[in-house]
Amino acid sequence: MAGLLTDSPNFRRATFLPIGADMSVPPSEREMEFAVPQILMDAYDAFFIPADVISGEYGVPSVDNPAFVDAAGRFSDVVNTSTIGGGLLTPYDANVLRAGSGDPMNFSKLVRHEPITDTAVTVVPTNQGLLAEKVFNLEDLYGGTVIPFVGDKTAAGGILTHIDDVPLAYAIRLEGGQDFMRDVASQGVDNSIWASHKSVINPMYKVAERIADETGEPVYGAYVNMANFGQDFSTMTADALVAQLPSAKISKSAAKEFNDAMKKSNPQGGEVDDFIGVNADVMKLREYMLKAQPKVRKKFVKLMDTGNFKKMGFPDVGKTRYAITQPRLRSVPENMTGFNFGRIDTDAGVLYDPVNPHSSYNTHIRGDYIGRLENPIPMEYLFQRRLLEDPDIAGRNFLPQTLRNSLAYSPAKSAQRLDDRFFENYNRLISGGLLME
């Protein structure tokens, strides 16, 4: 692709205000300004990133933090925004930063007036715990190839027992997410680093196997995070909502209205004729939801995440998503990478019957946990070949989810060799310089 100059129309300059910045300090001393490639700005709002996320500190945004709210407002001059419900919304509601909302990272579709960070979350560590975290430099993987592990932000290595000091009817095992490759399945006979459905894992593994054969070099999987709604596909969100139902004050008429809505086609999903009802025995409802198709779980969650049912006393979906999210990722926008990497064992084959299965995903890739980068980066910086050089993708103004899906569903096209050209472009992107011809 043609080179991009920082002083050309292909670049915009964006100002980021660090969370917790001293507002009495002159702007020039508290702001971070750097060149942002317009090709990325045009593609999606990946640069809606508070400075502490860029620096790797992963601060938690809060409506009480004027620096974050001010930063969210500043982004309006580089992205087409509109005012909805008193807060700034980007056109892409899957990755919203809302100034003046207590839920700036959009754990719920509903505007929250109290900070979601006030949610009390009790997670008990598992006996085995997670593998010790490692930090490494991307240059350490020179010569290898990276393929994307697109996944949700759910936590791992713990058991959720309370949300807002209300005990759940049963504990929820947190399975990950990015830390799946550090959890129990990675430490025993399974030696697993990633899990998904067979239809996703099989082609991914075949690509890794072929690349290892052709190059004789290692193949790595790099976690790419989804939006805060991505976890609704897994069992954990619906499971945690069911576990809160016995403590919720839901009238018979409210339960009937919800059950009827589940059985009808509506904006939250299609008809679910066999739904047994929110007033069913909690363990029977849990068993039903764990065995249900992902589209049923997603409808269950989305339906509960409406103003009508929230007013009726149903569990708070935003708080539930927040509770099961890996704390470090709660303030991180979608489509970032650099968090966890694993080396794929291309001699081990796909694992179809793991000893420690993931409750949402039945097929595993074996390998070894490598570590994470010191700072997260936009996925374009790592998967340059697919997102910045492929004419089917580059510069076509796709939505964030579309870009991410282009990685997830095309592992062969997305595979990125970490060679000299890659690192030259990588360093130039970070410094806001030229991309190679």
N, C-alpha and C positions, 0 to 999 in steps of 0.2 A: 504494500500500500504506500501511498505517497507520504513523504515526511511531513510532520506537523511542527510549526514554529510557535513558541510561546507568545510571540508578539504578533501573530497572525490572527485572522478571524476564527481560525480553527480552535483557538483556546479562549477560555474565559477565566478571569481571576475570581476566586471565591474566598470569602473571609469566614473563618471559623472562630468562635469565641469559646475558650475552654470552660468547661463546667466548673463552677466554683471560682471563676475569675473575680478579682477585686474590681468592682465597678467604679471605684474612686480613682483607679489608675488610668492614665491617658490611653485611648484606644490603641494607639500605635505600639504600646508596650504590653498589651494584654491579648492582642489578636494574633492569630496564625493565618498568614496569607500565602497562597501558593497557586501555581497554575493548574488548571483543571482541563484536561483534554475535552474539547467540545464534543468529540465523537462519543464520549461516555455520558456527558451531560444530556446529549440528545437521546441517548438510548434509554436512560432511566435515572432515577435520583439516588444513585449509589453514593453520591458525595454529601448526602444528608447525614453527615457523621460528626458528632461532637468531637472536639479536639482531644478529649481524654481517651476516646476510643482509638483515634489515630495513634496516640502515644502509647497505647497498650494498657492504659490504666482502667479501662472499662467502667467508668463511673456510671451510676444509676441516675437517669434523668428524673426530675421531680418538678411538679407545678410550682413548688415553693422556691425553686432555684431560678432566679431572674436571668442568670447567664444562659441557661438552656433555652428558656422561653425567648430571650432576645435573639439567640442564634437561630431558632426555628423561624422567627420573623424575618431575619436577614436573608434566608434562603429564597424568599419570595421574589427577589429581584433577579434570580437566575433560572427560576422554573415557573411555568404558568400555574398560578395558584388561584383559588377562589375562596371566598369566605363562606363557610357553612357552619351554622350553629355557634358562631362567635369564635371559631378557631380556624387557623390556616390549614387547608387540606391540599395536598398535591393531587394531581389527576389520578394517581395510582393509590387507591384506598387500601391496598394490601401492605403498604409500607409508609404509613402516615406519621408525620411529625406534627402535632397539633399544639400550637402555642395557646396557653391558657387552659389546657386540659390536664386533668390529673393522670391521664393515660397517654402520654405523648408518643409512645412506641406502639400504640394500637393493639393492645391485647384483646380489645373488644370493639365491636362496631358502635357501642353506646358511649356517649360523652360522659366522662367521669369527673365529678367536681372535687372529690377527695383524691389525694395522691395514691396511685396504685401501689407505690413503694411502701405504704403503710400496712400492706397486707402482712399478717403474721403467718409465717410458714414454718412448720416443724417437720424436719426430715431427720430420721435416725440413720446413721451410717450402717452399712452392712458389715458383717464380721470380716469378710474378705477384703473389702475396700477396693479402691482403684489403684492401678499401677502408678508409681510415682511419675509426676509430670516431668517432661524433658523439654528444653528449649534448644533449637538448633538453627543454623543459617541455611537458607535455601541453596546456597552454593555447595553445601555438603552433599546435595543430591545430583551434582553435575554429572551429565552423561546418561542419567536415567530418564524415565518417562513418567509423567503424572496423568492419571485419569480422575475425573470428578466423582466424589462420593456425595451426592446431593442428599441432604437429610434435614430433619426437623431439629428444633432447639432443645428438645427434652433433656432433662438431667439423667444422670446414671449414678450408680454406686450408693443409693440410699433408699429409704422407705418413708414415704409421705404418710404422716399420721394425723396432722391437724392443719386446717386452714382457718386463719383468724381465731385461733384458740378453740375452734369447734372440732371435736374429735370426729374423724371419719368412721363410718360404720365398719370398715375394714381397712387395713393398711394397703397402700399402693406401692408396688415395687417399681422404682424408677430405673428404666433400662437404657436410656439414650436413644438417639442422639450421638453427638460427636464423641462422647466418652464411652460409647459401647466398646471401642477398641482398647479401653483401659479397664473395663469391668470384668466380671467373672468369666464370661465366655472367652476372653483373650488369655486367661491365666491357666486354664486347665487343658484337658485333652482336645477341646475344640480348637484352641489357638485361633480364634476368629477375630477379624478386625472390621467386618461390615456385614450387615444383614438386610435383606429385602425379600421381595417375592422372586420366585424362580425365573419369571419372565424378565426381570431386571438383572438379576445376578448372572445368569447364564451368558448372555451376550457380553456383559462387562468382563467376565472372567476369560472368555474366548479371546477378546481383544488383548487383554493383558498377557495371556499365554502366547499369542502370536507375536506381540512386540518383543517379549523376552527371547523368543526363538530367533527372531530376525536380528536383534541388536546385541544379544548376549549381556544386556545391562538390566539392572533392576527396574521394576515397575511399581509405582507408588499410587496409593489412593489418597486424595486430599479432600477433606470435608468442606462442603459448600453449604452455608446455612440458608434455610427457607425463611419465610416471613413467620410472624407469631401465630398465624392461622394454620401453618403447615402441620402442626402436631395433631390436628383434628383427625387425620387419617389413621393415626396409631390408636391403640386401645386405651392409652393412659388418660386422655382428656375425658372421654365419655365415662370411663371407669371411675375417675375421681368425682365426676358430677353425680353419678349414681350413689357413690359412697356418702354424699352429703344430703341426699334426699330424706333420710330418716330424721335429720335435724332441722329440715326446712319446714316452715309453717305454710303448707299448701292445702287449700280447701278442696273438698270433693269436686266442686264445680270447676276449679282451676285445673285439677288433675284431668278431668274429663275433657276440658278444652284442649289441653296439651295432647292428650291421647288422640283426640279427633284430628288435630292438626298433623300428627305424625302419620295418620292413615290417609290423609288427603295430599294431593299434589299442590305445592305452593312454592314460593321463591326459595325456600330453604331446601327443597328436594322433592323427589317423587313420592308416590304412595308407598307406604309400608304396611301392607294389609295385616301382617302377623304380629305387629307390635303389641306386647303384652301389657303395657301400661306403666306409668310412673308410680301407680299405687299398688303394684304387684309386690310380692315379697322381695326384699332388697337383694337377697342372694340369687333368687331366680332371675331378677332383672339383670343382675351383674352377669350371670352365665349367658343370658340372651345377648347382651351387648358385646361380650367378648367373642361370641361366635358369629355375630352379625357381619354382613358385608360392610366394607369401609364407608360406602355411601349412606348406609343406615346410621352409623355412628356420627358421620359428619352432619347429617340432617338433625339428629338428636341434639348435637352441640349448637348448631346454628339457630335452631328453633328456640332453644333456651336463651340464646344471646340476642333476644329481642326485648324492647322496652315493655311490651305487654306482659310477657311471662316473668320478667324481672320484678315488675310491680306486684305480681301475684305471689312473690316469695320464693321463686325457684332459685337454685344455687347461682352464684355470680360466676359467669363464664370467664370474664376477664381475670378475676382473681385466681380462678382455677388454672387457666393457661399460665399465668404468672408463676403460680406455685410449682408447677411441674417443669418449668423452664430452667435450664442450667443458669445459675445466677450470673455468671460472667457474660452470658449472651443476652440477658434481658434488655440491655440498652444498645445492642448491636443491630444495625439495619440488615435487611435480607441481602443475599447475593454477595456475602463476604467469604473469604477463605483465609487460609494460613493458620487455622486453629489446630487441627489434629491431622497428622499424616500417618499412614501405615504402609509397610512394604508388603506387597502381595506375594504370597507363596505360589508361584506359577507351576510348581511341581505337585502340589497337594490335591488339586482338583476341587470341585465345588462340594460343600458340605450340606447334605440334604436332611440329615438326622442328628442335629447337634444335641449334645448332652445338656447344654444350657441354652435352650432356644430363646429367642426374643418373642414375646407374646404376640407382637404384631406382624413379624416377618419370619418366614419359615426356612429361608435358605441363606447360608453364610459363605463368605469368602475368608479363607485362612491367610494368616500372615503375622506380622510383628508390628507393634506400635513403635513409631519412630520419634514422635514429639510434635511440637508446634513451633511456629515462628514467633519471634518476640512481639511483633505487632500484626494485627489482621490487615488484609489487603483486599481491594475489590477483586472479584473473580476474573475480570478482564486482564488484570496484571499477570495472573498465572496462566490462564487458558487463552493466550493471545491468538493462537492459530485459529481457534473456532470463533472467538468473539470479536477480534479486531482485524483479522485478515480474510476470513471467509466472506465472500461477497453476498452470500445468502443471508448473512446475519449483520455484518458490520454496517453501522450507520443507518439502519432501517427503522429506527424509532420503535423497536419492539418493547412491550411491557416487561417489567422485571421477571414475572413468572415465565413468560415466553422465552426469554434469554436463558433462564435457569433450566428450563425444560430442554432447550437445545443442547445443553451439556448432558443432562441426565439420560436422554433417550437416543443419543448418538455418540456412544463412547469411542468409536473408531475415529470419528471426525474431531472429537474433543481432546483426544490424547495429545499431550504436549511434551515434546522432547526438550529437556533442559540442556540445550547446547549453547555454543557461543552466541548465535544469533538471538536466542531467547534472552540471555543475560544482558546482552547489549540493549535490547529493547526494554527489558525490565528496569534497568538502571535509568534509562532515558525517561521512561514513563514516571518513575518515582520523582525524578528531578524536574519534570516538566519540559524535557528537551525534545529532540527529534526522534521519530521512529525511523528505523532503517527502511530504505527503499525495498 
